[in-house]
Amino acid sequence: MTENTSNTAPTTNAALYDAARAVIPGGVNSPVRAFGSVGGSPVSMVKAAGPYLTDAEGREYVDLVCSWGPMLLGHNHPAVVDAVHRAVDAGLSFGTSTPDELRLAELIASKVPVDRVRMVSTGTEATMTAIRLARGASGRNLVVKFAGCYHGHSDGLLAAAGSGVATQSLPGSAGVTEAQAAETLVLPYNDRSALEETFAARGQEIAAVITEAAPCNMGVVTPEEGFNQFLRDLTERHGALLIWDEVLTGFRASAAGYWGLSGKVEGWTPDLWTFGKVIGGGMPTAAVAGRAEVMDLLAPLGPVYQAGTLSGNPVAMAAGLATLQNATEEVYGTLSRRSQQLEELLVGALTEAGVDHSIQRAGTLFSVAFGTSAGGVHNYADAQAQDTFRYAPFFHAMLEHGVYLPPSVFEAWFVSSAHDDAAMERIAAALPYAARVAAVATA
Ligand SMILES: *Cc1c(COP(=O)(O)O)cnc(C)c1O
């Protein structure tokens, strides 16, 4: 038990972090929030509106994290807040089917070519279920993933590569068994010959390839022209499933997610999809979706078990529905324009300060990498080889000037349709100083 400190409740960011560390591991409920890669004390937020966050000390920031993606329409969008209020008044959870989960599933199926949608609460559950389904459908055990792609924190998906083309894997976390890691083959992203070789050697054992539609968790890495279609063809040829993880990019990279820029244009569809982030509009909701023949293997119809007490929670469904219903063409136009504008401001400031960099883009998402202008970033090795030391001082300079960036260089920058001229001006005012700080940073 910890002492009750309510009489002297901390109010500064630093004091809140100190108090949190006494009762929450590392003071945070998700590791990247701890500022581990940028140093300093994390900021505790108490309020959000439109493009802004307000911390416990009353300081306001332009938010370029947007809760890691969900806040497509900005914070506290009136239509979303109204829908949530109405849902709360009607009851927090019923433990039964509800009309809104049906409407959200139908809405998702109207935007991307999926026959069935099963709601879960987190992206981690969605990818975990997709893998189980792929194994159940194929009767095979192995899963291919790419180094640097993040698919949530289930055991098998935390396997990371050894160096080079790994056909054996090491556990990426304590507590993941070697047996689990051995069933995950980790390959370099964008590397067709590594895939060809792996499938030539073990194709009969491979249940699925899981990929981020466009990687956004090692910074953004743009899939090379035709790479996703190559994945589709290769898996089909070998009787493996393609699991298309759009937890981050879904209904954000474009109106039809990254698939809208890739499979839709090239004329192919994956077998299974995972969604999260935007489809919950800020509430805990995610989904696994796909072709009927595969999805109908799920319980209660089929032998692949999956369940969730709060799956399709009515308040979360209301937030997700209101968000997707309001995600109009105009919203995507604004997202696209603001993210282009942000990139131009960033590139202008870095160029002016003489900071070598490259920008990687995936639809309305992008990230910056330092010292990479010669070759760009095509995989995890490239991402790791950049001048990461320039990011921490850059991040803190922006924070000081009221701009909240992702606290790691290995993350995408997120805008919302609420990012207006005033918000952009604040970013524009902060960038030149931050760029100069990044220029003089040393390893
Ligand atoms: C965020 C994310 C996940 C995990 O979702 P959680 O809701 O955090 O469990 C899975 N895949 C991708 C691509 C993600 O960005």
The ligand as an ORCA input file, in Angstrom:
! r2SCAN-3c Opt
* xyz 0 1
  C      -0.528      1.141    -31.898
  C      -0.306     -0.033    -32.780
  C      -0.662     -1.345    -32.396
  C      -1.101     -1.691    -31.006
  O      -2.289     -1.081    -30.628
  P      -2.619     -0.915    -29.065
  O      -4.007     -0.393    -29.058
  O      -1.595      0.049    -28.531
  O      -2.490     -2.257    -28.441
  C      -0.566     -2.353    -33.346
  N      -0.123     -2.102    -34.585
  C       0.247     -0.872    -34.978
  C       0.724     -0.651    -36.370
  C       0.190      0.199    -34.081
  O       0.610      1.415    -34.461
*
